[in-house]
Amino acid sequence: MNNMDYLNPYLEASASHKSERDRLLEEIMAANFAAIDLNLYLDTHPNDKRALAKFTEAVAKKDALTKKFEEKYGPLTAAANAGKDSWMWIEDPYPWDKR
């Protein structure tokens, strides 16, 4: 069983009428939420190896999904534009307006 399987019912229920871009954004948000939630848990349970493994998996999933999104749709944050040849962050439409 995948450690992120608990997110599937939410993602499946919301995926039926959304664009690929919106589904990908929701997957990024879900993985990020899991990472933040596990981060908070680990603050009070630092020796929980299972939680640490789930945290590492959630961060890796968020990073992979973010990379996939940014390659296809552009930067999600201004910081994602660091080291690029042009300042794509201000290109119209803004990342949140692209459909």
BAFIMI-177818 format. One record per residue (C-alpha): residue in three letters; x, y, z. Coordinates in steps of 0.001 Angstrom, whole numbers, padded with zeros to 6 digits, always signed. Each point is the difference from the previous one (the first is absolute). Example, Ala and Ser with C-alpha at 12.3 -4.5 7.8 and 13.67 -1.06 7.14 Angstrom:
<rs>
ALA+012300-004500+007800 SER+001370+003440-000660 
</rs>
This chain:
<rs>
MET+000000+000000+000000 ASN+001339+003398-000988 ASN+000459+002401+002925 MET-001933+002682-001891 ASP-003028-002222-000747 TYR-002077+001788+002617 LEU-000082+003014-002333 ASN-001571-001950-002893 PRO-003707+000326+000920 TYR+000296+003791+000040 LEU+001957+000102-003240 GLU-002289-002453-001810 ALA-003179+001810+001034 SER+001296+003350-001192 ALA+001702-001205-003178 SER-002998-000852-002147 HIS-000788+003506-001270 LYS+003366+001774+000239 SER+002658+000747-002570 GLU+003351-001776+000127 ARG+001551+003223+001325 ASP-002528+000258+002839 ARG+000370-003681+000907 LEU+003772+000405+000124 LEU-000324+003093+002215 GLU-002286-001932+002367 GLU+002509-002848+000196 ILE+002746+002515+000833 MET-002168+001580+002704 ALA-000883-003403+001478 ALA+003628-001126+000135 ASN+001040+003355+001474 PHE-002758-000203+002621 ALA+001158-003515+000952 ALA+003597+001219+000314 ILE-001005+002949+002196 ASP-002246-002180+002161 LEU+002747-002585+000457 ASN+002480+002794+000735 LEU-002182+001173+002863 TYR-000370-003553+001298 LEU+003759-000560-000175 ASP+000562+003151+002054 THR-001533-001865+002944 HIS+000986-003564-001016 PRO+003533+000367-001421 ASN+000875-003693+000434 ASP-002928-001360-002016 LYS+001806-001660-002925 ARG-003242-000870-001821 ALA-001160+003618+000079 LEU+003414+001168-001174 ALA-000178-002420-002946 LYS-003484+001278-000882 PHE+001234+003599+000274 THR+002902-000750-002338 GLU-002384-001661-002466 ALA-002460+002912+000114 VAL+002766+002555-000637 ALA+001410-002072-002879 LYS-003467-000345-001526 LYS-000678+003739+000335 ASP+003364+000834-001561 ALA-000536-002400-002929 LEU-003522+001282-000638 THR+001157+003619+000241 LYS+002780-000673-002507 LYS-002488-001634-002373 PHE-002420+002917+000375 GLU+002665+002676-000532 GLU+001399-001730-003092 LYS-003447+000003-001576 TYR-001665+003170+001365 GLY+002776+002258+001325 PRO+001166+000977+003492 LEU-002303-000384+003011 THR+001997+002519+002019 ALA+002372+002835-000825 ALA+002831-001982+001618 ALA-000499-002740-002612 ASN+001217+002485-002594 ALA+003456+000328+001617 GLY+002854-000776-002363 LYS-002127+000315-003160 ASP+000930+002107-003020 SER-003175+002093+000187 TRP-002435+001100+002669 MET-002900-002309-000916 TRP-001877+000819+003187 ILE-001491+003176-001483 GLU-001002-001454-003382 ASP-003709+000218-000721 PRO-002035-001788+000991 TYR+001256-000401+003555 PRO+000453-003628+001094 TRP-003297-000028+001901 ASP-001852+001389-003047 LYS+001216-002632-002470 ARG-002735-002388-001090 
</rs>
